[in-house]
Structures are given as C-alpha cells and as structure tokens.
C-alpha cells in the first residue's frame, strides 16, 4: 500500500523558497495552461453547516493525477475538531498507480505560503518593512512566514477580534521571528493597516473587516480568507480601485464576482514588469486553484523521495 504522509511529515519536507521558484518557473513556461482542471465539486449541507469538496487535476508534464478531497465544518469556539479535513491522493498518469496520499491541510498550507511569497515578491516594494496581519489561524501564520521570506520585515502588526488569541499569536511570532522583528498587537484593524507596506487578511469573515483607510499608496494586500460573490474580507471599493491578482481568472470571476474581470492571473503576473506593480496598490484576491496543488504535490513527492534516499 502506498504511504500516507501525515501533516508533520509534509510540513517538515516542504521547502518554501524552492517551491516558490518552481511555481514561478511553471507559470513562466505555461505549464498550468496544459493541465486539465475540471471545476471543483461542492456538496453543501445546512445541518450541520458543512461542505464536501472534490478538486481533481491532471498534468501529463508532471505525470500526476491528483484529487484533493476535503470536508469543511462550521465549528463552535469550544469544538476541538478542525474546521477542515483533507487528503490529497496522487496517481501516476503513466502507469495509473497510486503513488502516495498526503495530508491535504499541510499541502494547502505550503501551497498558500508559496503563492503568497511569489505574489508578494512580484508586487511589494523591495524595501517593505512593515507587515500587518488580520487573523490568528493557519493562514495568518502563513502570511508571516511567506512575506518575511521575501521582504526585510522589521515590524509585524497584528489584529484579531479575539484579543487573547492575538496575544498568543504575538508571543508565537516573537519566538519564531526573533528579536530583530518588532511584534505589535493592535487594538483596531485601522491601526494595524495604517501605512503598512504589506497586509495579509486571513479570517473567516463574510463582511469587510474594516474601512482600510490611510493605506499606503503602494501597499500590497494578500486576501487569503474565503471570498465569494457576496462575501469578502475587504471593501468592494478597495478591489475596484486596486490592481487585482488572482490564481485563475475564470475561477475568480465565477466564485468571487465580476469585480475580478480585469484581474491579472498568475500566468500574466509572472510576465508583467515588476516596477509598475510596485508603484501602485495591488491586491491578491485568492480563490485557490488545483493547478497549484499539482505543482505543490510534485514538489513534495520529489522532496520525500530525496529524504528517503
């Protein structure tokens, strides 16, 4: 039976800088355009509030057929179970064999961190020093790791509706980022984002988190929470007046609204000059796409094979 790689193994084997370069190279070569990626299937239930997802993709270049299957359950604050449970199955397109099964949350975490690093590196000013993060969960941690991997961040401002979780997150970042980075919990979102160079929103909010006033004219924003046509973390006007980046244009328009119709896809982003992007305000409005899971899975299978040897 092919191995199942749990969260701890996948997290340990993923190499964020290397995967970021591999994503960039694949996009520059147009490999994502040669994949077959059907629309994701979602079955939703009201009682309990939950969703069941299937996200397949096939790449002959990588020799992979993958399917990420996941469940999403709305949890109470006292429920110890995770909101998301997911598994990625990887098959060979050459032999049909099942190659491996990987913890889906760990694959997603690595993928999101790598794509955030790539987009931030393309869009944020090279001298970006101040990062603001809204949220305290896994995606918020990804923003700290990904942005700090590509920019010389000296100050991280944190905001969350739950003050105790914000304080705990601040302590965690102080321990992981060291004394050279100032960690500053903020009492309001507006205090956190004011004149920040990079902002990461990573919440489950269905309505805009705030007004996002007093933004730097060259700020880059990574919106990593769940965005739909009727729910988003940032004001619609902010999206309308910024240069938008999305993973896949058709998916973004269908799932997050027509405001994304003129957005740059990742494939277009890597072919766009950096200087004009860095001179204005940019927003990465993430809706996800399975072609990124294929590239991430291929990366992980190589890393796992290397460490096995």
C-alpha positions as CSV (number, residue, x, y, z in Angstrom):
1,X,0.0,0.0,0.0
2,X,1.5,3.4,-0.9
3,X,2.4,5.6,2.1
4,X,0.2,8.1,3.8
5,X,2.2,11.2,4.7
6,X,0.8,12.9,7.8
7,X,0.7,16.6,8.4
8,X,4.0,16.6,10.4
9,X,5.9,14.9,7.6
10,X,4.5,17.0,4.8
11,X,5.2,20.2,6.8
12,X,8.8,19.1,7.5
13,X,9.6,18.2,3.9
14,X,8.2,21.2,2.1
15,X,10.8,23.7,1.1
16,X,9.1,27.1,0.7
17,X,11.8,29.1,-1.2
18,X,12.3,26.2,-3.6
19,X,8.6,25.7,-4.2
20,X,8.2,29.4,-4.8
21,X,10.8,29.2,-7.6
22,X,9.2,26.1,-9.0
23,X,5.8,27.8,-9.1
24,X,7.3,30.8,-10.9
25,X,9.1,28.6,-13.4
26,X,6.0,26.5,-14.1
27,X,3.9,29.7,-14.7
28,X,6.5,31.2,-16.9
29,X,6.5,28.0,-19.0
30,X,2.8,28.0,-19.2
31,X,2.6,24.5,-17.7
32,X,-0.6,25.4,-15.8
33,X,-2.3,26.0,-19.2
34,X,-1.5,22.4,-20.2
35,X,-3.2,20.8,-17.2
36,X,-6.7,19.5,-17.2
37,X,-8.5,21.0,-14.2
38,X,-12.3,20.4,-14.1
39,X,-14.4,22.6,-11.9
40,X,-14.4,21.7,-8.3
41,X,-17.4,19.8,-7.0
42,X,-19.0,21.0,-3.8
43,X,-21.9,19.4,-1.9
44,X,-23.2,21.6,0.9
45,X,-25.4,20.7,3.9
46,X,-27.2,23.1,6.2
47,X,-27.5,20.7,9.3
48,X,-24.7,20.6,10.3
49,X,-23.4,23.6,8.3
50,X,-20.8,21.8,6.2
51,X,-19.4,21.3,2.7
52,X,-17.8,18.3,0.9
53,X,-15.3,19.1,-1.8
54,X,-13.5,17.3,-4.6
55,X,-10.8,19.1,-6.6
56,X,-9.2,16.9,-9.4
57,X,-6.4,17.9,-11.8
58,X,-4.3,16.0,-14.4
59,X,-0.8,17.1,-15.6
60,X,1.0,15.0,-18.2
61,X,4.1,17.1,-17.7
62,X,4.3,16.2,-14.1
63,X,2.9,12.7,-14.7
64,X,0.3,13.3,-12.0
65,X,-3.4,12.9,-11.5
66,X,-4.3,14.3,-8.1
67,X,-7.6,14.8,-6.3
68,X,-7.9,16.8,-3.1
69,X,-11.0,15.8,-1.2
70,X,-12.0,17.8,1.8
71,X,-14.7,18.5,4.4
72,X,-15.4,21.9,5.9
73,X,-17.5,22.1,9.1
74,X,-18.5,25.2,10.9
75,X,-17.2,24.8,14.4
76,X,-18.1,26.4,17.7
77,X,-15.3,28.1,19.7
78,X,-15.3,25.1,22.1
79,X,-15.3,22.4,19.4
80,X,-11.8,20.8,19.4
81,X,-12.2,19.3,15.9
82,X,-10.6,21.0,12.9
83,X,-12.7,23.1,10.5
84,X,-11.0,21.5,7.5
85,X,-10.1,17.8,7.0
86,X,-8.5,17.0,3.7
87,X,-6.4,14.3,1.8
88,X,-4.5,14.6,-1.5
89,X,-4.3,11.4,-3.5
90,X,-1.6,11.3,-6.1
91,X,-1.7,8.8,-9.0
92,X,0.8,8.3,-11.9
93,X,-0.6,9.3,-15.3
94,X,1.9,6.9,-16.9
95,X,1.0,3.7,-15.0
96,X,-2.2,4.5,-13.2
97,X,-0.6,3.5,-9.9
98,X,-1.4,5.2,-6.6
99,X,1.8,6.9,-5.7
100,X,1.0,8.5,-2.3
101,X,-1.6,10.1,-0.1
102,X,-0.7,13.3,1.7
103,X,-2.4,15.3,4.4
104,X,-4.4,17.8,2.5
105,X,-4.2,20.7,5.0
106,X,-0.4,20.5,5.0
107,X,-0.4,20.6,1.2
108,X,-2.7,23.5,1.2
109,X,-0.7,25.4,3.8
110,X,2.5,25.0,1.8
111,X,0.8,25.9,-1.4
112,X,-0.7,29.1,0.0
113,X,2.5,30.2,1.6
114,X,4.5,29.7,-1.6
115,X,2.0,31.5,-3.8
116,X,1.7,34.4,-1.3
117,X,5.5,34.6,-1.3
118,X,5.6,34.7,-5.1
119,X,2.9,37.3,-5.5
120,X,4.3,39.5,-2.7
121,X,7.8,39.3,-4.2
122,X,6.4,40.5,-7.5
123,X,4.2,43.2,-6.1
124,X,5.6,44.6,-2.9
125,X,8.2,47.3,-2.7
126,X,11.7,45.9,-2.3
127,X,12.2,48.0,0.8
128,X,8.9,46.9,2.5
129,X,9.5,46.8,6.3
130,X,6.0,46.8,7.9
131,X,3.6,43.8,7.7
132,X,0.1,43.9,9.1
133,X,-1.9,40.6,9.6
134,X,-5.6,40.3,10.3
135,X,-6.4,36.9,11.9
136,X,-4.6,34.3,14.1
137,X,-5.1,31.0,12.4
138,X,-3.1,28.9,10.0
139,X,-3.4,31.3,7.1
140,X,-2.2,34.2,9.3
141,X,0.9,32.2,10.2
142,X,1.4,31.5,6.5
143,X,1.4,35.3,5.9
144,X,4.1,35.9,8.4
145,X,6.3,33.1,7.1
146,X,5.8,33.9,3.4
147,X,6.1,37.6,3.5
148,X,9.2,37.5,5.8
149,X,10.8,35.1,3.4
150,X,10.8,37.6,0.5
151,X,11.0,41.0,2.3
152,X,13.1,42.5,5.1
153,X,10.2,42.9,7.5
154,X,11.1,44.7,10.7
155,X,7.7,45.2,12.2
156,X,4.6,42.9,12.2
157,X,1.3,44.4,13.4
158,X,-1.4,42.0,14.5
159,X,-5.1,42.5,14.8
160,X,-7.9,40.0,15.6
161,X,-11.3,40.2,17.1
162,X,-10.2,37.9,19.9
163,X,-7.6,39.7,22.0
164,X,-6.4,36.7,23.8
165,X,-5.7,34.8,20.6
166,X,-4.0,37.9,19.2
167,X,-1.7,38.0,22.3
168,X,-0.9,34.3,21.9
169,X,-0.1,34.7,18.2
170,X,2.2,37.7,19.1
171,X,4.1,35.5,21.6
172,X,4.4,32.8,19.0
173,X,5.8,35.2,16.4
174,X,8.3,36.7,18.8
175,X,9.7,33.3,19.4
176,X,9.9,32.3,15.8
177,X,11.0,35.6,14.2
178,X,13.4,36.7,16.9
179,X,14.3,40.0,18.4
180,X,15.1,41.8,15.2
181,X,11.4,41.9,14.3
182,X,9.1,44.0,16.4
183,X,5.7,42.3,17.0
184,X,2.9,44.8,17.8
185,X,-0.7,43.7,18.7
186,X,-3.1,46.5,17.7
187,X,-6.5,47.4,19.2
188,X,-8.1,48.1,15.8
189,X,-7.7,47.0,12.2
190,X,-7.2,50.6,11.1
191,X,-4.3,51.0,13.5
192,X,-2.7,47.8,12.1
193,X,-3.0,48.6,8.4
194,X,-2.3,52.3,8.5
195,X,0.7,53.0,6.2
196,X,1.7,49.3,6.3
197,X,3.8,48.1,3.3
198,X,2.2,44.6,3.1
199,X,-1.1,43.4,4.6
200,X,-2.4,39.9,4.9
201,X,-6.0,39.2,5.7
202,X,-6.6,35.6,6.9
203,X,-10.0,35.4,8.5
204,X,-13.4,33.6,8.0
205,X,-15.2,37.0,7.9
206,X,-18.1,37.3,5.5
207,X,-18.2,41.1,5.6
208,X,-15.3,43.6,5.2
209,X,-13.1,43.7,8.3
210,X,-13.0,47.5,8.3
211,X,-12.7,50.6,6.1
212,X,-9.0,50.0,5.3
213,X,-8.4,53.8,5.5
214,X,-5.0,55.5,5.5
215,X,-3.4,52.9,3.3
216,X,0.0,53.4,1.8
217,X,-0.5,54.2,-2.0
218,X,2.0,51.3,-2.7
219,X,0.6,48.7,-0.3
220,X,0.4,45.1,-1.4
221,X,-2.5,43.1,0.2
222,X,-2.9,39.3,0.3
223,X,-6.5,38.4,0.9
224,X,-6.5,34.8,1.9
225,X,-9.9,34.3,3.5
226,X,-12.8,32.8,1.8
227,X,-14.1,35.1,-0.9
228,X,-17.4,34.7,-2.8
229,X,-19.6,36.8,-4.9
230,X,-21.4,38.0,-1.7
231,X,-18.8,37.7,1.0
232,X,-15.3,39.2,1.3
233,X,-12.8,40.5,3.9
234,X,-12.1,43.8,2.2
235,X,-14.4,46.5,0.9
236,X,-15.6,46.2,-2.7
237,X,-14.3,49.7,-3.4
238,X,-10.8,48.6,-2.5
239,X,-10.9,45.9,-5.1
240,X,-12.3,48.2,-7.7
241,X,-9.5,50.8,-7.2
242,X,-6.6,48.3,-7.0
243,X,-4.6,46.2,-9.4
244,X,-6.1,42.7,-8.7
245,X,-4.2,39.4,-8.9
246,X,-5.9,36.0,-9.0
247,X,-4.8,32.4,-9.5
248,X,-7.2,31.8,-12.4
249,X,-9.3,34.5,-14.0
250,X,-12.4,32.4,-14.9
251,X,-12.5,30.8,-11.4
252,X,-12.1,34.2,-9.6
253,X,-15.0,35.7,-11.7
254,X,-17.2,32.8,-11.2
255,X,-16.6,32.3,-7.4
256,X,-15.7,35.8,-6.2
257,X,-17.5,38.2,-8.6
258,X,-17.2,40.2,-11.8
259,X,-15.1,42.8,-10.0
260,X,-12.2,40.4,-10.8
261,X,-12.9,40.5,-14.6
262,X,-9.8,42.7,-15.3
263,X,-7.5,41.0,-12.8
264,X,-4.1,39.6,-13.7
265,X,-3.9,35.8,-13.5
266,X,-0.7,34.3,-12.0
267,X,0.3,33.4,-15.5
268,X,0.0,37.0,-16.6
269,X,1.6,38.3,-13.4
270,X,4.9,36.5,-14.0
271,X,5.1,38.1,-17.4
272,X,4.3,41.6,-16.1
273,X,7.1,44.1,-15.3
274,X,7.5,44.5,-11.5
275,X,8.1,48.2,-11.4
276,X,4.6,49.4,-12.4
277,X,3.0,46.9,-10.0
278,X,5.2,48.1,-7.1
279,X,4.4,51.7,-7.9
280,X,0.7,51.3,-7.1
281,X,-1.7,49.4,-4.8
282,X,-2.1,45.7,-5.5
283,X,-4.4,43.1,-4.1
284,X,-4.1,39.3,-4.4
285,X,-7.7,38.1,-4.1
286,X,-7.2,34.4,-3.6
287,X,-9.8,31.8,-4.5
288,X,-7.4,28.9,-5.0
289,X,-6.9,26.6,-7.9
290,X,-6.0,22.9,-8.3
291,X,-3.1,23.6,-10.7
292,X,-1.2,24.9,-7.7
293,X,-1.9,21.7,-5.8
294,X,-0.4,19.7,-8.7
295,X,2.8,21.7,-8.6
296,X,3.0,21.5,-4.8
297,X,2.3,17.8,-4.8
298,X,5.0,17.2,-7.4
299,X,7.4,19.2,-5.2
300,X,6.6,17.2,-2.1
301,X,6.9,13.9,-3.9
302,X,10.4,14.9,-5.0
303,X,11.4,16.1,-1.5
304,X,10.0,13.0,0.1
305,X,11.9,10.7,-2.3
306,X,15.1,12.7,-1.8
307,X,14.9,12.4,2.0
308,X,14.0,8.7,1.7
309,X,17.3,8.2,-0.2
